[in-house]
Amino acid sequence: MLDAQQRTFWTRNGYLWLPGFLSADETAAVQSWTGEIMEWPDTPGKWMRYYERAQGGRLLARIENFLPYHTGLQALFESGRIPALLEELLGEPAVVFKDKINLKAAGGQGFAPHQDGPAYVDFGLDFFVTVMVPVDPFTPENGCLEMAREAATTRLLPHPGGALPPEIDASYTYDPVLASPGDVILFDSFVPHRSGPNRSGGPRRSYYVTYNRRSEGDHRAEYYARKRQLFPQECERVPGVDYARLGQQFNLANPFD
């Protein structure tokens, strides 16, 4: 599924953009399913909904842990061409570690430059690949994904306060990923990335499903048990607990409350 040029790009950059990877029917289904899960209510013990404060008020910013509750999305990300692509890239089958959709509504904030790796250090694994599936076109105005160029690395960088320090961030050149619905972007847990605020009049929604090698075990339940304890959604929080401090690992460079 990958040619030599794509493999070389992955090795050098730690990410890969595959335009038109999904079929037209798959793309339309993803857009329809997104509308469905956005209507799910805040519910303790199931999916997890996170909000941010913006000039326009309180905005739904993220939904996590939705795969067990949606057969269509589960089939897309756990069977078929996406898992086959990961198996080819990794040299062995992969298993889902976590799943989320960032909604980035109009007026939503951006994500500070960061690596994903620091959020996963407690689970005995050191390498992950995230599959990103856009629901809406990515543009500079709506805060498209930006990936550091030629930044493939096998080490974690400092993240004081959850984001890369300005002097480290300034050492990278970032490429905007102007992706369209139907495209797929893959990136590893070490490549720095960021995105700006959404200054457009519409949303910039995108799925992020993170995988690890199957030979390293299935840690999804462990991940969500720990996140639900340290950084739960609002409807599961205990009054008076400082979740900003307690769950900093799970709110890495995010604008969420």
C-alpha positions as CSV (number, residue, x, y, z in Angstrom):
1,M,0.0,0.0,0.0
2,L,3.0,2.3,0.3
3,D,5.7,2.9,-2.3
4,A,9.4,3.6,-1.8
5,Q,9.0,7.3,-1.8
6,Q,6.3,7.3,0.9
7,R,8.4,5.0,3.1
8,T,11.4,7.3,2.7
9,F,9.2,10.3,3.6
10,W,7.9,8.5,6.7
11,T,11.5,7.6,7.8
12,R,12.7,11.1,7.5
13,N,9.7,13.0,8.8
14,G,7.8,10.7,11.2
15,Y,4.5,11.5,9.4
16,L,2.8,10.7,6.1
17,W,-0.1,12.3,4.3
18,L,-2.1,10.0,2.0
19,P,-4.6,12.0,-0.1
20,G,-7.8,10.2,-1.1
21,F,-7.1,7.1,0.9
22,L,-10.8,6.6,1.8
23,S,-13.5,5.9,-0.7
24,A,-16.2,8.4,-1.4
25,D,-18.7,6.2,0.4
26,E,-16.4,5.8,3.4
27,T,-15.8,9.6,3.5
28,A,-19.6,10.3,3.4
29,A,-20.2,7.8,6.1
30,V,-17.5,9.3,8.4
31,Q,-19.1,12.7,8.0
32,S,-22.5,11.3,8.8
33,W,-21.3,9.4,11.8
34,T,-19.6,12.5,13.2
35,G,-22.9,14.3,13.3
36,E,-24.3,11.3,15.2
37,I,-21.7,11.1,17.9
38,M,-21.7,14.9,18.4
39,E,-25.4,14.5,19.5
40,W,-24.6,11.9,22.2
41,P,-25.3,13.3,25.7
42,D,-22.7,13.7,28.5
43,T,-22.9,10.3,30.1
44,P,-20.8,8.9,33.0
45,G,-18.9,5.7,32.4
46,K,-19.1,5.6,28.6
47,W,-17.8,8.0,25.9
48,M,-16.0,11.1,27.2
49,R,-16.9,14.7,26.1
50,Y,-14.6,17.7,26.8
51,Y,-15.3,21.4,26.5
52,E,-13.3,24.6,26.1
53,R,-14.1,28.2,26.9
54,A,-14.0,30.5,23.9
55,Q,-15.2,34.0,23.1
56,G,-18.5,32.6,21.9
57,G,-19.0,30.7,25.1
58,R,-18.6,27.0,26.1
59,L,-17.7,24.8,23.1
60,L,-17.7,21.0,22.7
61,A,-14.1,20.4,21.8
62,R,-13.4,16.7,21.9
63,I,-15.1,13.3,22.2
64,E,-13.1,10.3,23.3
65,N,-13.7,6.6,23.8
66,F,-16.4,6.4,21.1
67,L,-15.3,3.2,19.3
68,P,-16.9,0.7,21.6
69,Y,-20.3,2.5,21.1
70,H,-20.3,2.9,17.3
71,T,-20.1,-0.1,15.0
72,G,-19.4,1.9,11.8
73,L,-16.4,3.8,13.2
74,Q,-15.2,0.6,15.0
75,A,-15.2,-1.2,11.6
76,L,-13.4,1.6,9.8
77,F,-10.6,1.8,12.4
78,E,-10.3,-1.8,13.5
79,S,-10.8,-3.8,10.3
80,G,-10.1,-3.2,6.6
81,R,-7.6,-0.9,4.9
82,I,-6.5,1.3,7.8
83,P,-5.3,-1.6,10.0
84,A,-3.8,-3.2,6.9
85,L,-1.9,0.1,6.2
86,L,-0.6,0.1,9.8
87,E,0.5,-3.5,9.6
88,E,2.5,-2.7,6.5
89,L,4.1,0.3,8.1
90,L,4.9,-1.4,11.4
91,G,5.7,-4.9,10.0
92,E,3.2,-6.4,12.3
93,P,-0.5,-6.0,13.3
94,A,-1.5,-3.0,15.4
95,V,-4.1,-2.5,18.2
96,V,-6.0,0.6,19.2
97,F,-4.6,2.4,22.2
98,K,-7.0,5.4,22.3
99,D,-9.5,7.2,20.1
100,K,-10.7,10.8,19.9
101,I,-12.2,13.3,17.6
102,N,-11.2,17.0,18.0
103,L,-14.0,19.2,16.9
104,K,-12.4,22.7,16.9
105,A,-15.6,24.7,16.4
106,A,-15.5,28.2,14.9
107,G,-13.8,30.3,17.5
108,G,-12.0,27.3,19.0
109,Q,-8.5,27.6,20.2
110,G,-5.4,26.0,18.7
111,F,-3.0,23.4,20.1
112,A,0.4,24.4,21.3
113,P,3.5,22.7,19.7
114,H,4.1,19.3,21.3
115,Q,4.8,15.7,20.9
116,D,2.2,13.1,21.9
117,G,4.8,10.8,23.6
118,P,4.7,12.4,27.1
119,A,1.0,11.5,27.5
120,Y,1.8,7.8,27.1
121,V,4.9,7.3,29.2
122,D,3.1,5.4,32.1
123,F,2.0,2.5,30.0
124,G,5.3,0.6,29.4
125,L,5.3,1.4,25.6
126,D,7.6,3.8,23.7
127,F,6.2,4.0,20.2
128,F,2.7,4.8,18.8
129,V,1.3,5.7,15.5
130,T,-1.8,8.0,15.2
131,V,-4.1,7.8,12.2
132,M,-5.8,11.1,11.5
133,V,-9.0,11.3,9.4
134,P,-10.3,14.8,8.5
135,V,-14.0,15.4,8.5
136,D,-13.7,18.9,7.2
137,P,-11.2,20.5,4.8
138,F,-8.0,21.7,6.6
139,T,-7.2,25.4,5.9
140,P,-4.8,27.9,7.5
141,E,-8.0,29.9,8.6
142,N,-9.5,27.0,10.5
143,G,-6.3,25.9,12.2
144,C,-5.0,23.1,10.1
145,L,-2.5,20.6,11.4
146,E,1.2,21.6,11.1
147,M,3.9,19.0,11.2
148,A,7.6,19.6,11.9
149,R,9.7,18.9,8.8
150,E,12.4,16.2,8.9
151,A,11.9,15.8,12.6
152,A,11.7,12.0,13.0
153,T,13.3,11.2,16.3
154,T,13.3,8.4,18.9
155,R,13.5,10.7,22.0
156,L,11.2,12.9,24.0
157,L,11.8,16.6,24.2
158,P,11.2,18.8,27.3
159,H,7.6,19.8,27.7
160,P,7.4,22.3,30.6
161,G,3.8,23.3,31.1
162,G,2.7,20.7,28.5
163,A,4.2,22.3,25.4
164,L,7.6,22.5,23.7
165,P,9.7,25.4,24.9
166,P,9.8,28.4,22.5
167,E,13.5,27.9,21.7
168,I,12.9,24.2,20.7
169,D,9.8,25.0,18.8
170,A,11.7,27.7,16.9
171,S,14.3,25.2,15.8
172,Y,11.7,23.4,13.6
173,T,10.2,24.3,10.3
174,Y,6.5,23.3,10.2
175,D,4.6,22.3,7.1
176,P,0.8,22.9,7.0
177,V,-1.2,19.8,6.1
178,L,-4.0,21.1,3.9
179,A,-5.9,17.8,3.9
180,S,-9.4,17.1,2.6
181,P,-12.1,14.7,3.7
182,G,-11.1,11.3,2.5
183,D,-7.4,11.8,3.2
184,V,-5.5,10.0,5.9
185,I,-2.5,11.3,7.8
186,L,-0.3,9.1,9.9
187,F,2.2,10.4,12.5
188,D,4.3,8.8,15.2
189,S,4.4,9.8,18.9
190,F,7.7,11.7,18.6
191,V,7.1,14.2,15.7
192,P,6.3,17.7,16.9
193,H,3.1,19.2,15.7
194,R,0.7,22.0,16.4
195,S,-2.3,23.9,15.0
196,G,-3.7,27.4,15.2
197,P,-7.1,28.7,16.3
198,N,-10.2,28.3,14.1
199,R,-10.8,31.8,12.7
200,S,-13.2,30.5,10.0
201,G,-17.0,30.4,10.2
202,G,-17.2,26.5,10.4
203,P,-15.7,23.6,12.3
204,R,-12.4,21.8,11.7
205,R,-13.2,18.3,12.8
206,S,-10.8,15.4,12.7
207,Y,-10.4,11.9,14.1
208,Y,-7.2,10.8,15.8
209,V,-7.0,7.1,16.5
210,T,-3.7,6.0,18.1
211,Y,-2.3,2.5,17.8
212,N,0.6,0.4,19.3
213,R,2.1,-2.8,18.1
214,R,-0.1,-5.8,19.0
215,S,2.9,-7.7,20.2
216,E,3.2,-5.0,23.0
217,G,-0.2,-5.8,24.4
218,D,-3.7,-4.2,24.5
219,H,-3.5,-1.2,26.9
220,R,-6.7,0.6,25.8
221,A,-8.7,-0.2,28.9
222,E,-5.8,0.7,31.2
223,Y,-5.4,4.0,29.4
224,Y,-9.0,5.1,29.8
225,A,-9.3,3.8,33.3
226,R,-6.4,6.1,34.3
227,K,-7.6,9.0,32.3
228,R,-11.1,8.7,33.7
229,Q,-9.5,8.8,37.2
230,L,-7.1,11.7,36.6
231,F,-8.8,13.8,33.9
232,P,-12.4,12.8,33.6
233,Q,-15.1,14.6,31.6
234,E,-17.0,17.3,33.5
235,C,-20.0,15.1,34.3
236,E,-17.7,12.7,36.3
237,R,-15.7,15.2,38.2
238,V,-15.7,15.5,42.0
239,P,-16.1,19.2,43.1
240,G,-13.0,20.8,44.6
241,V,-10.5,18.5,42.8
242,D,-7.8,20.3,40.9
243,Y,-8.0,18.2,37.6
244,A,-5.8,20.8,35.8
245,R,-2.9,19.7,38.0
246,L,-3.9,16.1,38.5
247,G,-4.5,15.3,34.9
248,Q,-1.9,17.5,33.2
249,Q,-0.4,14.4,31.5
250,F,-3.8,13.9,29.7
251,N,-4.3,17.6,28.8
252,L,-1.0,18.1,27.0
253,A,-1.0,21.4,25.1
254,N,-4.8,21.3,24.9
255,P,-7.2,24.2,25.4
256,F,-9.7,22.1,27.4
257,D,-11.1,22.8,30.8
